[in-house]
């Protein structure tokens, strides 16, 4: 079967690229001759995916923000539809980026191609009516979080919890001493990791407040903490560097190395998203902050679209407000600094959180890429068998 397999993949931004690369490697272990073509980032390309476009092209979000990108995204979707419909493909796998992938998947499924959504949209949290589109678009959803499958079961959508690849990749016990040594920290000074987001929009909306909070915390908290900021790419690093300079803060900016920063840090200030899960896996206590565009926030509030009490993955997984969340107007330098100061001072809370995080890590650690690969191959085999019986 391996020599005949050909997969179309579309991954959105850095986190999707990481998931896609792991999935490609797991599929190739089972089907060495398989081919992979689609929208890919550097990790997927290194894993052997032929890139028709870059994952960064899909790094837009919200209700309003994508509108100015719509013509470009529609052209890209049409191009991919033509490519994946040309014949010879075994399945389409959309990796995250549901706003883009589900529409493409629906058209491909209507043309007879098996379709998979790897990473569930947060349909259980907001805009729950989207589950009907998901049901019409994909044959199976591969879920990273354990509570997601129950929602799909209620709506008769095939879904499987495969675990989270990050939980497999992050060691169960991080080497804090080695991480601090790698950052040239030779004393016991408190260290705060700043993660203002991986997208340009996130950093522009949060970065100035993160930088100003660092300046405020350095002035008011004793002993004065140090700050390190692992940046997702050179573009957002440039934006945040300007914000840090304008705030008059002292922050060491890193190219990547988020694992090192989170392992070494006493506390993190983290933009809501995958980075909060990474902080959890590295047992880094955190304060979570997030701000979307004003119109997006207005629509979400006025239409009552948010259906869960928390937005950050640590709180959703814990089922309670384990870490502070500051959202929208609550994101101010003073509020962020105060929350970080309290987090740095509360050793009992830090210890409780690390123990809770360890339990969640174990729950998510399930060899996700291997499970996802097996689910994809089982779907392809079942569809091939059904097609053979129909002939």
Secondary structure, DSSP 4 states (H G I P E B T S, - for coil): -GGG-EEEEEE-HHHHHHHHHHHHHHHHHH-TT-EEEEEE-HHHHHTTEEEEEEGGGG---SSSGGGGGHHHHHHHHHHHHHHHTSS---EEEEES-HHHHHHHHHHHHHTT--EEEES--STTTB-GGGHHHHHHH-SEEEESSTTHHHHHHHTT--EEE---HHHHHS-SS--HHHHHHHTT--S---EEEEE--SSHHHHHHHHHHHHHHHHHHHHHSSSPPEEEEEESSHHHHHHHHHHHHHHT---EEEES-HHHHHHH-SEEEEESSHHHHHHHHTT--EEEEE---HHHHHHHHHTT-B-SS--SHHHHHHTS--SEEEEGGG--HHHHHHHHHHHHH-HHHHHHHHHHHHHHHHHH-S-HHHHHHHHHHHHHHHHHHHHHHH-
